[in-house]
Amino acid sequence: MSDKPFTPDSLAERWSCSAKHVRDLCQSGKLAYFRAGKLIRIAALVVQAFEAGEKCARGSGLTAGGTALTTAETDSPLAQRT
């Protein structure tokens, strides 16, 4: 798997589900993600962990390349930053 982060659309294609379902997983806190401006991105490491059944929700402490993927922005529970 590439280290390139997934978009909700590309991850939905991989999982054979809708992009809305992927965004819902992010919004509910079940799938860690980060923002690139206004765009949602899901790190490849998070996808691997999720597919393996590991905990990779917000607050799980999962990191990618030393960058925490779990700290929510104060103005939005959907967005995360380092």
C-alpha positions in Angstrom: 0.0 0.0 0.0 1.2 3.5 -0.8 1.9 6.0 1.9 -0.3 8.5 0.1 -3.4 9.4 2.1 -6.8 8.4 1.0 -9.7 10.7 0.1 -13.2 9.6 1.2 -13.9 8.8 -2.4 -10.7 6.7 -3.0 -11.2 4.8 0.3 -14.9 4.2 -0.6 -13.8 2.7 -3.9 -11.3 0.4 -2.0 -13.9 -0.7 0.5 -16.8 -0.9 -2.0 -19.0 1.5 0.0 -20.1 5.1 -0.4 -17.9 8.1 0.3 -20.6 9.3 2.7 -20.1 6.1 4.7 -16.4 6.9 5.0 -17.1 10.5 6.0 -19.7 9.2 8.6 -17.0 6.9 10.1 -14.7 10.0 10.4 -17.4 12.2 11.9 -18.4 9.5 14.4 -14.8 9.2 15.6 -14.4 5.6 14.4 -11.8 6.4 11.8 -9.0 8.9 12.4 -8.3 11.5 9.7 -6.8 14.8 9.2 -7.6 17.9 7.2 -5.7 19.3 4.2 -7.4 22.7 4.2 -11.1 21.8 4.1 -10.5 18.4 2.6 -10.6 15.2 4.6 -7.7 12.8 4.3 -7.2 9.4 5.9 -3.6 8.3 6.3 -2.6 4.9 4.8 -1.5 3.7 8.2 -4.9 4.4 9.6 -6.5 2.4 6.8 -4.2 -0.5 7.4 -5.0 -0.5 11.1 -8.7 -0.2 10.5 -8.7 -3.1 8.0 -6.7 -5.2 10.5 -9.4 -4.5 13.2 -7.1 -2.3 15.3 -8.4 0.7 17.1 -7.8 3.8 15.0 -10.4 6.3 16.2 -9.8 9.8 17.3 -8.0 9.7 20.6 -6.4 6.3 20.0 -2.9 7.7 19.8 -2.3 6.4 16.3 0.5 8.3 14.6 1.9 8.4 11.1 5.5 9.5 10.6 5.6 11.0 14.1 2.6 13.1 13.5 -0.4 12.5 15.8 -3.6 11.9 13.9 -5.9 12.2 16.8 -6.0 15.8 18.1 -9.3 17.4 17.2 -9.5 21.1 16.4 -11.3 23.1 19.0 -13.9 24.5 16.6 -14.8 21.2 14.8 -14.9 17.7 16.1 -14.4 16.5 12.5 -11.1 18.2 11.9 -7.7 17.2 13.2 -4.3 18.8 13.2 -0.9 18.2 14.7 
